[in-house]
Amino acid sequence: MSTKNRGRTLKFHIFRYNPQVEGDRPRMQAFEVEEIPQMTIFIALNQIREKLDRSLQFDFVCRAGICGSCAMIINGRPNLACRTLTSTFKKPQITLMPLPAFELIGDLSVDTGKFNRALSERIGTWVHIGKAQPKDLSRLEETMEPDLADEIYELDRCIECGCCISACGTKRMRSDFLGAMGFMKIARFELDPRDKRTDAEWYEVIGNDEGVFGCMSLMGCEDFCPKDLPHQTKIAYLRRKMIGTALAKK
Amino acid sequence: MKIVYADSLVIGGGLAGLRAAIATRQRGFDTIVLSLIPAKRSHSSAAQGGMQASLAAAIKGEGDNEDVHFADTVRGSDWGCDQTVARMFVNTAPKAARELAMWGVPWSRVKKGPRQAVINAERVTIVEKDDAHGYITGRDFGGTKKWRTCYTADGTGHTMLYAMDNKTIECGIPVHERKEALALIHDGHTCYGAVVRDLITGELIAYLAKATTIATGGYGRLYAITTNAVVSDGIGCALALETGVAPLGNMEAVQFHPTAIVPAGILTTEGCRGDGGLLKDVDGYRFMPDYEPEKKELASRDVVSRRMTEHMRKGKGVPSPYGPHLWLDITLLGKEHIDKNLREVKEICQYFLGIDPVKDYIPVRPTQHYSMGGVRTQLNGESPALRGLFAVGEASCWDMHGFNRLGGNSVAETVVAGMIVGEYIADYCESAALDIPTSVARSFVDRENARINELIGSRAGGNDIYDLKNAMQEIMMDKVGIFRNGPDLQKAVEQLKVLLVRSRNISMRNKTRSSNPELVEAIRVPKMIKLALCVAYGALQRTESRGAHSREDHPERNDRDWLNRTLAYWKNEKDELPALEYEPLDVMRMEIPPGSRGYGAAKIIPHPDSEKRTQEIEEITKSLPGANRFQIQKALMPYEVPEKYKGKNERVGVGHE
């Protein structure tokens, strides 16, 4: 267990703004915290709130890197705050900003929920069974190739934290751009044989500049995905597929 | 007063709440889900290892069925569960797994032919059947006779919750996020909805509904160190308790998971041991076979946690700045297996401990994990005292877990209870009129508003809410933990009473009425202290050891005097202790009368009816020569589930037998 950083005083520079309070203005505020072994930003922020400022807003739920609530910009890079150890920063200066591209609730808290629900509704992130009838639940389930099930799981690991969205150059210029989170979900359902949507139907959703053809291939999504999802491969795959679909249409 | 109307109001957007909401929506009822957070962030997502369902496709699950799952669940509960509910559950769990398969969960599947596995520290080759290829597979878990736990690597809760929330979105069910219920609206007989605070604007809203369902999860955050998410503070249970009429059941039944990492308290799944991982001590010695020769690392959680604690008390723990711990060794499973099936565990080890579990041992210690207690319900999920109030999942004491829940039975319960109770909620919506005097709603909104005004207007000199919360969590850790005893519990109760009184005089530093984290705590913590008192006082009064409730001064399981369920009431707001009543479990109606669990050797003081019921069961069985297992089961303990879930479950190779 590392104790080499014991005794450091960390200086947090935190974005503050509460839109609910009339007259409040965006600003940066500094807080000092004594570092303890295995301190995460989750632990530090809770200490700051409890001891120094009872109004500080931030979001944590699982605090284990699983639920995706706590993404923020940490020293300039989007990441999950709960699993970021303060000892990973050589300098004891840590700057925290809310994720851009999402509606601000206050301080470090942003409304990913509203964004994610809208995205789900826009691309239909559920299994579309088409004309098939729901199966009798007492009967054996449909079989699936084990390797395919594993492959779908790989793409189903997105935690909707928003890191890819806030790291996306295209998204920052074009607010209606679907973004890597949306592409990953489409890749996931496109791979799933239980979903009966056709390439032509997918084309309607992403065969345009708001979809895969808008991507400038800066790949911030790939660089900052905390779950290491294969964004680059899947965006390239969808693009090839949509070009094929477009050509077939002509 | 802002009012929102619905037929079905569900408080909590985890697996149980969402599944219940889908049930009422599919029956045509206007349904709203309230959630503190986006639904996909609920604590259900943290379930790693899997859900139990007796699908029996994997070779090590061969011969599994409802009966075997039922017996495991009853034994796991240390005979504290409601056996009728356990039957309803095991009947429906396979249907739940199959429904989720239709809704998109990419369950791991059986792959025909030979594969390597680790069983009891030995590498063995398992050969899967050809005709099972592609069906949902299962892994081994604690306290089970068969490999029954369906999974997607160790992200099972995540894939289940995503499939469920996606279905919720498909159904068009609104989820009102960042909303917190402060009180139930009721008249002492019927529940009409809840007073709700918008966590961003601070506005109070009356949500009025025919049926109100509590699905807010467990109360792990009563403890300083827990695997639970920060939202698992038991507030849903407190809402029911504060009605003064609705009882909570078995609040003293609190589970400690054997393998949470030290110091963060984050879970590493039981799948680690199910897949072959071992527990080792300071000398690198595998100690569990000495204590539990039969099930070893895979006895039920309460037993393994106690054995680990016993072993550390003998000085065999590994010293650390955070106290002693033991090692979880999964290195023998190999890199390929860990990368594929235990990758969340690997990530957690990397990020929080800076170690690689492919090469390094994981520091672990038993840590608060699950709440068996909760809002007491009848078989249909409704409170026995308040019409129109339902509870599902961990927030409830429907009571399929009794005094210890088996790993894999929790996410299974959430979905199954959502399915079954969801139908009963819809039945209730069908029969009930939305006939609510707005004056009742008004009085509750006014009351909550007055409380908030009092907090916002508080002067200096009162108590600090964080101090009270920290003190409560420490008391629960120190005195209401894995091993309990009379004097410590007595002290805990006295200290918690003091905290409760102090919580009635709070001084706030931050007096903002809109989003205000301190105000949220000031509203929640007094409720949590009441729950803590229910746990501690219930534990003090229960002078026996059953499942996870382990009294050093009363080590025997006392079926003669304690084969019952604790009911806790908070009759008057000014009370300092809950009123406890006891609901007997009727041995003469049990399908399996109380006996030995087969692990965790404990002395049992038998119930006078146990032998009588055993004989009766023998006679009933003998009187039905040639009867199949369904007919015998029906003769022993008939049970009902909603019509749509009555079908017999089909299995590979054996059909609907």
Contacts between the chains, C-beta under 8 A, distances in Angstrom:
chain1	res1	chain2	res2	distance
A	1	B	320	6.2
A	1	B	321	6.4
A	2	B	354	7.0
A	3	B	321	7.2
A	18	B	512	7.8
A	18	B	514	7.7
A	18	B	515	6.8
A	20	B	200	6.7
A	20	B	201	6.5
A	20	B	202	7.6
A	20	B	512	7.6
A	20	B	514	3.8
A	20	B	515	5.6
A	21	B	512	6.6
A	21	B	514	7.0
A	37	B	321	6.6
A	38	B	263	6.3
A	38	B	264	7.1
A	38	B	352	7.3
A	38	B	353	7.9
A	40	B	264	7.7
A	40	B	352	7.5
A	49	B	517	6.1
A	50	B	466	4.9
A	54	B	508	7.6
A	54	B	509	4.7
A	54	B	510	3.9
A	54	B	516	7.7
A	54	B	517	6.6
A	54	B	518	4.0
A	55	B	510	4.7
A	55	B	512	6.4
A	55	B	516	6.7
A	55	B	517	7.2
A	55	B	518	7.4
A	56	B	517	7.1
A	57	B	515	6.1
A	57	B	517	6.6
A	59	B	37	7.4
A	60	B	230	5.7
A	61	B	37	5.6
A	61	B	41	4.8
A	61	B	42	7.7
A	61	B	43	7.1
A	61	B	229	4.9
A	61	B	230	6.1
A	61	B	231	5.7
A	62	B	41	7.6
A	62	B	43	6.8
A	62	B	45	6.8
A	62	B	46	5.0
A	62	B	229	4.8
A	63	B	229	7.1
A	63	B	230	6.4
A	63	B	264	7.8
A	63	B	266	7.5
A	64	B	46	6.4
A	64	B	264	7.7
A	64	B	266	4.4
A	64	B	267	7.3
A	64	B	348	6.3
A	64	B	352	7.8
A	65	B	347	6.3
A	65	B	348	6.7
A	65	B	351	6.0
A	66	B	45	5.7
A	66	B	46	5.1
A	66	B	158	6.8
A	66	B	344	6.8
A	67	B	40	7.8
A	67	B	41	4.3
A	67	B	42	7.7
A	67	B	43	7.8
A	67	B	45	5.2
A	67	B	46	6.9
A	67	B	229	7.0
A	68	B	40	7.6
A	68	B	41	6.3
A	69	B	37	6.6
A	69	B	38	7.8
A	69	B	41	4.9
A	83	B	348	8.0
A	83	B	351	4.0
A	83	B	352	6.4
A	84	B	351	7.9
A	85	B	351	7.4
A	85	B	352	7.6
A	85	B	354	7.7
A	105	B	178	7.7
A	105	B	200	5.8
A	105	B	515	7.0
A	106	B	200	7.7
A	106	B	515	5.5
A	112	B	38	6.4
A	113	B	37	7.3
A	113	B	38	3.3
A	113	B	41	7.9
A	113	B	177	4.6
A	113	B	178	7.5
A	114	B	177	7.5
A	116	B	38	6.4
A	116	B	40	7.1
A	117	B	38	7.6
A	117	B	169	6.7
A	117	B	175	7.3
A	120	B	166	6.6
A	120	B	169	4.9
A	121	B	169	6.3
A	124	B	170	7.7
A	125	B	166	5.1
A	125	B	169	7.1
A	126	B	103	7.3
A	126	B	104	6.7
A	126	B	163	8.0
A	126	B	166	4.0
A	126	B	167	6.0
A	126	B	169	6.6
A	126	B	170	4.3
A	127	B	102	7.1
A	127	B	103	6.1
A	127	B	104	4.4
A	127	B	166	7.8
A	129	B	102	7.5
A	134	B	102	6.4
A	135	B	98	7.3
A	135	B	102	6.1
A	136	B	647	6.9
A	137	B	95	3.9
A	137	B	98	5.2
A	137	B	99	5.6
A	137	B	644	8.0
A	137	B	645	7.3
A	137	B	647	7.1
A	138	B	94	7.9
A	138	B	95	6.4
A	138	B	647	3.2
A	138	B	648	6.1
A	138	B	649	5.5
A	138	B	650	6.0
A	138	B	656	7.3
A	139	B	98	7.9
A	139	B	650	5.2
A	140	B	135	6.8
A	140	B	650	5.0
A	140	B	651	7.5
A	140	B	652	6.8
A	141	B	97	7.8
A	141	B	98	4.5
A	141	B	101	4.7
A	141	B	102	7.6
A	141	B	135	6.7
A	141	B	136	6.2
A	142	B	101	7.2
A	142	B	102	8.0
A	143	B	109	7.3
A	143	B	133	7.0
A	143	B	134	3.0
A	143	B	135	5.8
A	144	B	106	7.7
A	144	B	107	7.9
A	144	B	109	5.5
A	144	B	134	5.6
A	145	B	109	7.2
A	145	B	134	6.2
A	146	B	108	7.1
A	146	B	109	4.0
A	146	B	110	6.9
A	146	B	111	4.2
A	146	B	133	7.8
A	146	B	134	6.8
A	146	B	137	7.8
A	147	B	111	7.9
A	149	B	106	4.7
A	149	B	107	6.4
A	149	B	108	6.1
A	149	B	109	4.8
A	149	B	152	7.9
A	150	B	106	7.6
A	150	B	108	7.0
A	150	B	340	7.2
A	152	B	106	3.9
A	153	B	106	4.5
A	153	B	108	7.7
A	153	B	152	4.9
A	153	B	153	6.1
A	153	B	155	7.2
A	153	B	159	6.7
A	156	B	104	8.0
A	156	B	106	5.8
A	156	B	152	7.5
A	156	B	158	7.8
A	156	B	159	5.5
A	156	B	162	6.6
A	157	B	155	6.2
A	157	B	158	7.2
A	159	B	40	8.0
A	159	B	45	7.8
A	159	B	158	7.3
A	160	B	38	7.7
A	160	B	40	5.9
A	189	B	104	8.0
A	192	B	104	6.8
A	192	B	106	7.5
A	194	B	102	7.0
A	194	B	104	6.7
A	195	B	104	7.9
